[in-house]
């Protein structure tokens, strides 16, 4: 039986080689179909992986509260609807808001306040701008940060606001390229901070930074929240600027100030507040309760905005999945069209080779031999087209990734799937021509002109 199959395979191979151009044109549908399937699945896998990485960056089950900075006088004058609200007083986003959220709302897993300061770093004559981020230890677990070396802040660091810091991998590489950073001091702004930990590097694409509005975490310096409030800046303290702002609200906007007071004033103690809930299905209700709580605490001034990044990203993931499914279906149709093309050409080939079929039958070949011959031809065309399609699909995915800056991931299952479908298409669509060839009458076939 194996000998018979090999013999028919050899005969089929001779027929394919004898008609190289026709075989290649027949295989084009399979080639482009397989290439499209591999390229589309690679783009889809890349998009899915990118979204998963973005979810890791923003954390899981998080509700983000961002303060809205007070508008300038020109902006208020241009928008009368907001002018009345602008004149109302609000304490801004503070640690007391965080405490209220923890006390009032059930199911809160962690709360992470953040204060961000644009500053500079100096060490050994090297200076560069950087961001100092005041956080607590919950920040690292919520954002899925891991330490490369060292440790997180101790209770003493957090309570007393000691001058310590944890640095990103980029800062470590920039300022401590020839020495171990742990235990060393680095000047951040006006103060020297002792390095107690170094974070593992996080690969963040430029697209993720733009889409999510996040920073390059590798170039940040993290210090206890209380260290920032004590040693750097505490916007909740009563200052001359706050008194002038309140005076302006009392004067109902009629009092004129110097040009230096006309810019936006950030009166919020916190620059960001991340609330992590225990269950995903409680994210939306918790966000609604947080909104009402903050509105009441801020005297009906909505000087904050609440975002749920995970839900937005999952919606984006679903949209991309549907889009990729549609593209995959289109690519599948290409394979179907390629299979129909194989069937049509094979049927035409049967008509052209009726004499050959009659000769083989008259010399003792059985109908099974004729079926195997034409099946082998169809499968050979589809398999060779599949192999060329795999190469073309991998090349296409690579070109798309480099030219269009779209992440693509070529997986072994996608290659196996597309190649298996190509072989199956050849087998299925080759059956009808093969059976038609085997059903020819030998005598009639020999007389055929």
C-alpha positions, 0 to 999 in steps of 0.5 A: 500500500505504501509503495502504491501511494509513493508511486502515485505521489511520484506521478503527481509530482511529475505532473506538477513539475511539467505544469509549473506555471499553472501549478504556481497560479493555482497555489496563489490563493493558498499562498496569500490566504496562509500569509494573511492568516499568519500576518493577521494572527501575529498582529492580533497577538501583538495587540493583545500582548500590548494591552495586557502589558498596559493593564499591568502598568496601570494595575488591576481593579484600579480606580484612579482619581486625578485632581483638576488644576484650577483654571486661569482667569482667561479660561474662566472668562471664556467659559461662564458656566464654570466661572461660578463653580470656580469661585467656590472654595475647595480643599482639593485632593488631600490625604483626608480624602484618602482616609475617608475612602478607606473608612467609608467604602467597603471592599477596598484592597489598597489605596495609594496616594502620590505626589509628583515633583518636577526636579533634578538629580545631581551626582558626581558633577552629572545633572539631569531633570527627573521626577520625584514621586512621593508614595507609600509601599502600596504603590509598588504592589498596586503597580506591580513593581518588583525590586531588583535589589534592596528593600521597600520603605520601612515603617520608620521611613514612612512615619518619620519621613526620612530622606531615603529613596528607591530609584528606577533602573534607568536612574541606577544605570545613569548615575551608578554605572560603576558602583552599587547604588544601595547605601549611596546618597544622591541629591534630588532637588535641594536634599540628599536622599539615601538609596535603599532599593532599585526597581527592576526595569520595565519595558514601556513602549512610547505608544503605551506612554502616550495612550495611558498618559504614564511616565517612564517609570525607569527614570523616576525616584521614589521617596516616602510620601511624608518625606515629600510633605516635610522636606519638599512641598505640601500644598495643603498648608496655608500660604499667601497664594491660597489667601489671595485665591480665597480673596478673589473668590470673595470679591467675586472675581472683580479684584484685579491681581498682578499677572503672576497670579493669573496662571493656573494654581495647583492647590491639591495636596495629592497629584494622584490617588489610586484606589484598588478594589478587591472584586472586579464587579465592584469597580463601577459602583465603588467609583460612583460612591467615590465621586459622590464622597469627594463632591461632598467633601469638596463642597460641590466643586468637581475639581477631580476626575475619576478614571477606570483604566482597566475597563477602558483597556478591556473594552479596547481589547474586546474591540481589537479582538472583534477586529482581528476576528473579522480580519481572520475571517477575511483571510479564511475566505481567501483560503476558501477561494484558493481551495475553489481555485484548486478544484477548478484547475484540477477539474480542467486538468482531468479534462485535459488528461483523459487519454492519460487516465484511460491509458493508466486504467487500461494498463491495470491501474485501479480507480483508487490509483487514479484517485490517489494521483489527483489527490496527491496533486491537489495536496501537493499544490496546497502544501507547497502554497502553504509553505510559501505562504508561511514564509510570506506571512512571517515576512509581512508581519515583520515588515508591518512591525518595523514600518508601521510600528505595530507590535506583532507576535508570530506564534507556532500555533498560528503557523501550524493552524494555517498550514493545516488548513491549507493541506486540508483545503487541498484534500477536500477540494481535490476529492471531487476532481479525483473521483471524476477522473477515476470514474472515466471509462478506459475505452472512451478515454482512449478514443478522446481527442 
